Amino acid sequence: MLIDYRRIQSGGALRKLEQKNFLENKAKMQWWYVDVVMSDGSVLLVAFVPKKWWPDEVQANLDDALVFLAMVDGKERKSRSVTRTLDSSRMRISQDGLRLEIPGVTIVREDTHPATYRFAFDLDEVKGQLEVRAVARPFSAFPTGSLPGLGRAALLGGALSGEAFSYVSQVPRGKASGELSWGAERIAIDGHAYHEQGRFDDAPERLSRKGWFWCHFLHPEWNVFGSPGVFLYVQREEEKPVFSGFNLLDKSMGFKNRTTAGEGPHHKIYSGGEMRFAYDGLQLSVKADPKRNAPLVSFPSATTRQIYHTLVTDAELTVETKGTTRRIPGQMILESCWLGL
């Protein structure tokens, strides 16, 4: 059963969660995430975690922050990435607005409508600014933006505790602009953006039984993202979403015909597969082809007890409605996170 709760989801509640993310103490597992598909087909991914989720090296300080930037060229599919540890003791939060600043990275939520976010970088490898302006209202996989501890344990199989899990796509669909200097190259940013924030104030392995899988179909016209079998957001251009909500016990929404990448006896990351969705006379299927996948961001780990990896690969969206069928080539980000292995 699909539960579409666009009409009951409160923008005010989602706004309060964002204020908590910026202004209150940082959680053990928290993030700001942005992906951008540019006009030339290049894909940019930015992620910031104010505390390390797990040790990336043997003597890591979990109170330190991490920033990730990755980019895949739209033509040759060449990947480049930067991962840097940042000193969280030098983090500063503005009480006059939503602003987080740490040497190397600044994140600002401008006091504008529609919502506009500014990500500034001053790293050895990358300098510049990314701006994301929303063209769609915020969305969460949960009606209030947060899943209480009991609900989290029941639905995600995590440890039973009072800690809630919040996930909000503050910008399900947005316009990206700006410029980065990556080494000697200057990169003009112009494309479609997605931005989310998440928070869980407990050890990551207590969040859910296994972790999660998330994907995002990238295309100028269609915007499809979610966790197959759990929730989904489907939007065409800048119109209101076709569907945004939760899946309850509908196994047809899972990720089928999965392929994996990686070696070794540990869990592997997904590199391809197929997802189907039917709602109100519309049938969609997204097929991710693993042949030309390119790595984006990996969260380093000192052990094999957890894995976080993102990649982008070629994909095709098939749209069937009223006797017509369209096949739309695009790209798809696949995010695999396995916990407590």
Kinemage of the C-alpha trace (Angstrom):
@kinemage 1
@onewidth
@group {chain A} dominant
@subgroup {mainchain}
@vectorlist {calphas} color= white
{ca met a 1} P 0.000 0.000 0.000
{ca leu a 2} L 1.324 3.423 -0.994
{ca ile a 3} L 0.651 6.315 1.379
{ca asp a 4} L 0.802 9.726 -0.312
{ca tyr a 5} L 0.802 12.411 2.390
{ca arg a 6} L 1.569 15.600 0.456
{ca arg a 7} L -1.519 17.318 1.836
{ca ile a 8} L -0.777 16.622 5.485
{ca gln a 9} L 2.986 17.138 5.634
{ca ser a 10} L 3.729 20.305 7.585
{ca gly a 11} L 6.354 22.653 6.219
{ca gly a 12} L 6.620 24.212 9.675
{ca ala a 13} L 7.612 20.906 11.265
{ca leu a 14} L 10.285 20.316 8.621
{ca arg a 15} L 11.586 23.845 9.154
{ca lys a 16} L 11.976 23.206 12.890
{ca leu a 17} L 14.032 20.105 12.180
{ca glu a 18} L 16.347 22.159 9.992
{ca gln a 19} L 16.800 24.740 12.744
{ca lys a 20} L 17.718 21.907 15.094
{ca asn a 21} L 20.281 20.587 12.597
{ca phe a 22} L 22.018 23.958 12.370
{ca leu a 23} L 21.667 25.421 15.841
{ca glu a 24} L 21.681 22.555 18.359
{ca asn a 25} L 24.457 20.175 19.368
{ca lys a 26} L 25.568 18.001 16.518
{ca ala a 27} L 24.410 14.376 16.515
{ca lys a 28} L 26.538 11.249 16.365
{ca met a 29} L 25.141 10.591 12.894
{ca gln a 30} L 24.221 13.713 10.946
{ca trp a 31} L 24.675 15.004 7.414
{ca trp a 32} L 24.137 17.637 4.764
{ca tyr a 33} L 24.061 16.158 1.239
{ca val a 34} L 23.791 17.721 -2.241
{ca asp a 35} L 23.879 16.196 -5.697
{ca val a 36} L 23.839 18.116 -8.970
{ca val a 37} L 23.428 16.984 -12.567
{ca met a 38} L 24.886 19.683 -14.774
{ca ser a 39} L 23.850 20.748 -18.244
{ca asp a 40} L 26.761 18.803 -19.809
{ca gly a 41} L 25.833 15.608 -17.952
{ca ser a 42} L 28.545 15.890 -15.298
{ca val a 43} L 27.522 14.882 -11.774
{ca leu a 44} L 28.699 16.698 -8.641
{ca leu a 45} L 28.188 15.337 -5.117
{ca val a 46} L 28.875 17.190 -1.855
{ca ala a 47} L 28.469 15.766 1.647
{ca phe a 48} L 29.322 17.179 5.062
{ca val a 49} L 29.134 15.280 8.368
{ca pro a 50} L 29.784 17.326 11.542
{ca lys a 51} L 30.917 14.190 13.386
{ca lys a 52} L 32.525 11.059 11.967
{ca trp a 53} L 30.042 8.193 11.928
{ca trp a 54} L 32.775 5.640 12.584
{ca pro a 55} L 36.603 5.597 12.676
{ca asp a 56} L 38.052 6.252 9.245
{ca glu a 57} L 41.444 5.319 10.681
{ca val a 58} L 42.472 3.419 13.790
{ca gln a 59} L 42.944 6.412 16.118
{ca ala a 60} L 40.291 8.670 14.616
{ca asn a 61} L 38.576 11.324 16.714
{ca leu a 62} L 34.836 10.798 16.194
{ca asp a 63} L 34.174 14.409 17.178
{ca asp a 64} L 35.967 15.595 14.032
{ca ala a 65} L 34.005 16.528 10.912
{ca leu a 66} L 34.379 15.238 7.364
{ca val a 67} L 33.687 16.882 4.021
{ca phe a 68} L 33.420 14.996 0.732
{ca leu a 69} L 33.368 16.367 -2.810
{ca ala a 70} L 33.212 14.173 -5.890
{ca met a 71} L 32.611 14.776 -9.571
{ca val a 72} L 32.171 12.537 -12.612
{ca asp a 73} L 32.736 14.035 -16.044
{ca gly a 74} L 29.716 13.815 -18.319
{ca lys a 75} L 31.663 12.718 -21.399
{ca glu a 76} L 34.609 10.554 -20.420
{ca arg a 77} L 33.151 9.403 -17.069
{ca lys a 78} L 36.348 10.269 -15.252
{ca ser a 79} L 36.004 10.527 -11.462
{ca arg a 80} L 37.722 12.847 -9.061
{ca ser a 81} L 37.125 13.208 -5.328
{ca val a 82} L 38.349 14.907 -2.169
{ca thr a 83} L 37.820 13.771 1.433
{ca arg a 84} L 39.083 15.952 4.278
{ca thr a 85} L 38.930 15.783 8.068
{ca leu a 86} L 38.017 19.126 9.660
{ca asp a 87} L 38.571 20.307 13.241
{ca ser a 88} L 35.085 20.476 14.742
{ca ser a 89} L 36.352 22.355 17.809
{ca arg a 90} L 36.583 25.380 15.495
{ca met a 91} L 32.999 25.060 14.263
{ca arg a 92} L 30.920 28.199 14.654
{ca ile a 93} L 27.130 28.496 14.493
{ca ser a 94} L 25.285 31.742 13.870
{ca gln a 95} L 22.408 32.445 16.238
{ca asp a 96} L 21.126 35.196 13.928
{ca gly a 97} L 20.431 32.792 11.087
{ca leu a 98} L 21.139 29.299 9.843
{ca arg a 99} L 24.873 29.359 9.270
{ca leu a 100} L 27.507 26.724 10.030
{ca glu a 101} L 31.164 27.570 9.568
{ca ile a 102} L 34.267 25.453 10.070
{ca pro a 103} L 37.679 26.214 8.533
{ca gly a 104} L 37.375 24.880 4.993
{ca val a 105} L 33.570 24.758 4.697
{ca thr a 106} L 30.661 27.161 5.228
{ca ile a 107} L 26.980 26.183 4.906
{ca val a 108} L 24.312 28.894 4.901
{ca arg a 109} L 20.563 28.699 4.583
{ca glu a 110} L 19.637 32.147 3.296
{ca asp a 111} L 16.553 33.834 4.760
{ca thr a 112} L 14.789 33.917 1.396
{ca his a 113} L 11.773 32.432 -0.338
{ca pro a 114} L 12.170 30.133 -2.100
{ca ala a 115} L 14.813 28.565 0.125
{ca thr a 116} L 18.395 29.138 -1.025
{ca tyr a 117} L 21.477 27.352 0.292
{ca arg a 118} L 25.093 28.381 -0.132
{ca phe a 119} L 28.003 25.951 0.264
{ca ala a 120} L 31.435 27.616 0.258
{ca phe a 121} L 34.712 25.671 0.122
{ca asp a 122} L 38.233 26.772 0.969
{ca leu a 123} L 40.218 23.547 0.791
{ca asp a 124} L 43.668 22.980 -0.664
{ca glu a 125} L 42.203 21.055 -3.605
{ca val a 126} L 38.863 22.818 -4.093
{ca lys a 127} L 37.779 26.413 -3.644
{ca gly a 128} L 34.599 28.171 -4.627
{ca gln a 129} L 30.879 28.225 -4.033
{ca leu a 130} L 27.796 26.176 -4.828
{ca glu a 131} L 24.340 27.755 -4.588
{ca val a 132} L 21.138 25.699 -4.507
{ca arg a 133} L 17.761 27.409 -4.932
{ca ala a 134} L 14.629 25.371 -4.270
{ca val a 135} L 11.889 25.066 -6.895
{ca ala a 136} L 9.867 22.488 -4.907
{ca arg a 137} L 8.700 22.448 -1.298
{ca pro a 138} L 10.528 20.244 1.252
{ca phe a 139} L 9.701 16.554 1.547
{ca ser a 140} L 10.364 13.860 4.123
{ca ala a 141} L 9.929 10.109 4.014
{ca phe a 142} L 8.017 10.507 7.283
{ca pro a 143} L 4.870 12.658 7.644
{ca thr a 144} L 6.369 14.814 10.428
{ca gly a 145} L 9.948 14.599 9.143
{ca ser a 146} L 11.005 12.432 12.063
{ca leu a 147} L 10.532 8.754 12.900
{ca pro a 148} L 10.231 8.204 16.685
{ca gly a 149} L 12.305 5.517 18.364
{ca leu a 150} L 9.572 2.885 18.530
{ca gly a 151} L 8.540 3.467 14.923
{ca arg a 152} L 12.157 3.380 13.809
{ca ala a 153} L 12.724 0.063 15.559
{ca ala a 154} L 9.547 -1.411 14.041
{ca leu a 155} L 9.958 -0.138 10.475
{ca leu a 156} L 13.742 -0.116 10.078
{ca gly a 157} L 14.621 -2.938 12.451
{ca gly a 158} L 16.950 -0.775 14.526
{ca ala a 159} L 17.743 -0.924 18.211
{ca leu a 160} L 14.886 -0.119 20.564
{ca ser a 161} L 15.591 3.299 22.094
{ca gly a 162} L 14.080 6.733 22.452
{ca glu a 163} L 16.241 8.264 19.732
{ca ala a 164} L 14.280 9.498 16.720
{ca phe a 165} L 15.611 9.534 13.152
{ca ser a 166} L 14.962 12.577 10.984
{ca tyr a 167} L 15.393 12.795 7.235
{ca val a 168} L 14.233 15.788 5.193
{ca ser a 169} L 14.878 16.645 1.571
{ca gln a 170} L 14.884 20.398 2.027
{ca val a 171} L 15.308 20.780 -1.743
{ca pro a 172} L 13.781 17.820 -3.618
{ca arg a 173} L 14.270 19.813 -6.815
{ca gly a 174} L 16.374 22.926 -7.216
{ca lys a 175} L 18.536 25.043 -9.469
{ca ala a 176} L 22.296 24.890 -8.972
{ca ser a 177} L 24.767 27.644 -9.796
{ca gly a 178} L 28.240 28.768 -8.795
{ca glu a 179} L 31.856 28.076 -9.631
{ca leu a 180} L 34.558 25.785 -8.272
{ca ser a 181} L 38.309 25.887 -8.759
{ca trp a 182} L 39.392 22.253 -8.642
{ca gly a 183} L 43.152 22.263 -8.887
{ca ala a 184} L 43.971 24.261 -12.000
{ca glu a 185} L 40.519 23.795 -13.529
{ca arg a 186} L 37.629 26.210 -13.166
{ca ile a 187} L 34.201 24.539 -13.197
{ca ala a 188} L 31.049 26.555 -13.851
{ca ile a 189} L 28.060 24.996 -12.078
{ca asp a 190} L 24.724 25.103 -13.879
{ca gly a 191} L 22.134 22.380 -13.478
{ca his a 192} L 19.506 20.669 -11.334
{ca ala a 193} L 20.123 20.045 -7.650
{ca tyr a 194} L 18.880 17.931 -4.752
{ca his a 195} L 19.619 18.664 -1.070
{ca glu a 196} L 18.823 16.656 2.065
{ca gln a 197} L 19.629 16.735 5.775
{ca gly a 198} L 19.546 13.809 8.199
{ca arg a 199} L 20.050 13.263 11.925
{ca phe a 200} L 20.234 10.360 14.378
{ca asp a 201} L 21.732 10.961 17.812
{ca asp a 202} L 23.011 7.461 18.478
{ca ala a 203} L 25.560 5.036 17.068
{ca pro a 204} L 24.923 4.381 13.341
{ca glu a 205} L 24.593 0.598 13.795
{ca arg a 206} L 21.582 1.229 16.074
{ca leu a 207} L 19.681 3.133 13.373
{ca ser a 208} L 18.464 0.110 11.438
{ca arg a 209} L 18.985 -3.632 11.207
{ca lys a 210} L 21.189 -3.555 8.112
{ca gly a 211} L 21.559 0.016 6.888
{ca trp a 212} L 19.918 1.445 3.804
{ca phe a 213} L 19.903 1.716 0.041
{ca trp a 214} L 18.903 4.967 -1.688
{ca cys a 215} L 18.868 6.027 -5.325
{ca his a 216} L 18.245 9.141 -7.407
{ca phe a 217} L 17.389 9.244 -11.119
{ca leu a 218} L 18.992 12.341 -12.639
{ca his a 219} L 17.384 14.073 -15.604
{ca pro a 220} L 16.368 17.652 -16.546
{ca glu a 221} L 12.711 16.652 -16.901
{ca trp a 222} L 12.107 13.799 -14.444
{ca asn a 223} L 13.157 13.636 -10.789
{ca val a 224} L 12.808 10.266 -9.040
{ca phe a 225} L 14.452 9.430 -5.720
{ca gly a 226} L 13.892 7.271 -2.692
{ca ser a 227} L 14.690 4.074 -0.881
{ca pro a 228} L 13.109 1.249 -2.908
{ca gly a 229} L 10.501 -0.559 -0.893
{ca val a 230} L 10.418 2.200 1.766
{ca phe a 231} L 9.577 5.596 0.236
{ca leu a 232} L 9.543 7.340 -3.123
{ca tyr a 233} L 9.328 10.829 -4.623
{ca val a 234} L 8.336 11.244 -8.282
{ca gln a 235} L 8.251 14.631 -10.005
{ca arg a 236} L 8.082 15.889 -13.574
{ca glu a 237} L 9.890 19.158 -14.317
{ca glu a 238} L 8.963 21.791 -11.702
{ca glu a 239} L 5.369 20.667 -11.303
{ca lys a 240} L 3.894 19.342 -8.079
{ca pro a 241} L 5.087 15.790 -7.348
{ca val a 242} L 3.222 12.977 -9.053
{ca phe a 243} L 3.715 11.045 -5.830
{ca ser a 244} L 5.605 11.563 -2.589
{ca gly a 245} L 5.158 9.261 0.325
{ca phe a 246} L 5.682 6.011 2.139
{ca asn a 247} L 5.360 2.414 1.078
{ca leu a 248} L 3.710 0.002 3.483
{ca leu a 249} L 4.035 -3.721 2.713
{ca asp a 250} L 4.062 -3.312 -1.096
{ca lys a 251} L 6.885 -5.613 -2.177
{ca ser a 252} L 6.542 -4.625 -5.847
{ca met a 253} L 8.452 -1.395 -5.128
{ca gly a 254} L 11.690 -3.153 -4.285
{ca phe a 255} L 14.968 -3.006 -6.191
{ca lys a 256} L 15.041 -6.033 -8.512
{ca asn a 257} L 17.703 -7.749 -10.650
{ca arg a 258} L 20.434 -6.189 -8.554
{ca thr a 259} L 24.096 -6.247 -9.540
{ca thr a 260} L 26.950 -5.546 -7.166
{ca ala a 261} L 30.477 -4.200 -7.323
{ca gly a 262} L 33.447 -4.848 -5.092
{ca glu a 263} L 35.492 -7.783 -3.954
{ca gly a 264} L 35.929 -9.718 -0.753
{ca pro a 265} L 33.671 -11.630 1.628
{ca his a 266} L 32.047 -8.497 3.084
{ca his a 267} L 28.821 -6.879 1.895
{ca lys a 268} L 28.966 -5.418 -1.579
{ca ile a 269} L 27.603 -2.180 -2.963
{ca tyr a 270} L 24.841 -2.046 -5.545
{ca ser a 271} L 25.945 -1.083 -9.048
{ca gly a 272} L 22.721 -1.640 -11.002
{ca gly a 273} L 19.172 -2.930 -10.889
{ca glu a 274} L 15.571 -2.082 -11.658
{ca met a 275} L 12.784 -0.381 -9.748
{ca arg a 276} L 9.074 -0.252 -10.685
{ca phe a 277} L 6.288 2.034 -9.522
{ca ala a 278} L 2.589 2.309 -10.369
{ca tyr a 279} L 0.226 5.009 -9.120
{ca asp a 280} L -2.989 6.624 -10.375
{ca gly a 281} L -2.696 5.368 -13.969
{ca leu a 282} L 1.036 6.039 -14.217
{ca gln a 283} L 3.595 3.253 -14.493
{ca leu a 284} L 7.296 3.929 -14.114
{ca ser a 285} L 10.333 1.727 -14.230
{ca val a 286} L 13.941 2.813 -13.768
{ca lys a 287} L 16.729 0.527 -14.895
{ca ala a 288} L 20.288 1.283 -13.811
{ca asp a 289} L 22.911 -0.204 -16.113
{ca pro a 290} L 26.107 -1.175 -14.207
{ca lys a 291} L 28.372 -1.186 -17.262
{ca arg a 292} L 29.472 2.463 -17.077
{ca asn a 293} L 29.271 3.087 -13.340
{ca ala a 294} L 31.741 5.562 -11.869
{ca pro a 295} L 32.560 6.056 -8.165
{ca leu a 296} L 31.546 9.200 -6.302
{ca val a 297} L 31.937 9.276 -2.500
{ca ser a 298} L 33.069 6.570 -0.089
{ca phe a 299} L 33.131 7.016 3.689
{ca pro a 300} L 36.484 5.508 4.772
{ca ser a 301} L 36.430 2.849 7.486
{ca ala a 302} L 39.192 1.418 9.634
{ca thr a 303} L 37.342 -1.927 9.685
{ca thr a 304} L 34.950 -3.865 7.442
{ca arg a 305} L 32.046 -3.527 9.916
{ca gln a 306} L 30.459 -0.729 7.908
{ca ile a 307} L 30.351 0.415 4.302
{ca tyr a 308} L 29.150 3.663 2.757
{ca his a 309} L 29.584 4.179 -0.970
{ca thr a 310} L 27.935 6.145 -3.759
{ca leu a 311} L 28.325 5.733 -7.497
{ca val a 312} L 26.620 7.054 -10.622
{ca thr a 313} L 25.727 4.980 -13.643
{ca asp a 314} L 23.710 5.141 -16.857
{ca ala a 315} L 19.990 4.588 -16.403
{ca glu a 316} L 16.751 4.589 -18.358
{ca leu a 317} L 13.342 5.703 -17.134
{ca thr a 318} L 10.300 4.177 -18.837
{ca val a 319} L 7.032 6.086 -18.437
{ca glu a 320} L 3.743 4.409 -19.399
{ca thr a 321} L 0.425 6.251 -19.266
{ca lys a 322} L -2.803 6.179 -21.274
{ca gly a 323} L -1.453 3.771 -23.857
{ca thr a 324} L 1.776 5.697 -24.519
{ca thr a 325} L 5.311 4.688 -23.612
{ca arg a 326} L 8.348 6.963 -23.321
{ca arg a 327} L 11.913 5.876 -22.701
{ca ile a 328} L 14.119 8.558 -21.177
{ca pro a 329} L 17.898 8.089 -20.891
{ca gly a 330} L 19.529 9.579 -17.830
{ca gln a 331} L 21.802 8.734 -14.930
{ca met a 332} L 21.256 7.268 -11.489
{ca ile a 333} L 23.072 7.678 -8.192
{ca leu a 334} L 23.135 4.507 -6.083
{ca glu a 335} L 23.925 4.906 -2.383
{ca ser a 336} L 24.707 1.786 -0.328
{ca cys a 337} L 25.210 1.962 3.432
{ca trp a 338} L 25.608 -1.251 5.450
{ca leu a 339} L 25.986 -1.018 9.231
{ca gly a 340} L 27.042 -3.281 12.060
{ca leu a 341} L 28.416 -6.024 9.833
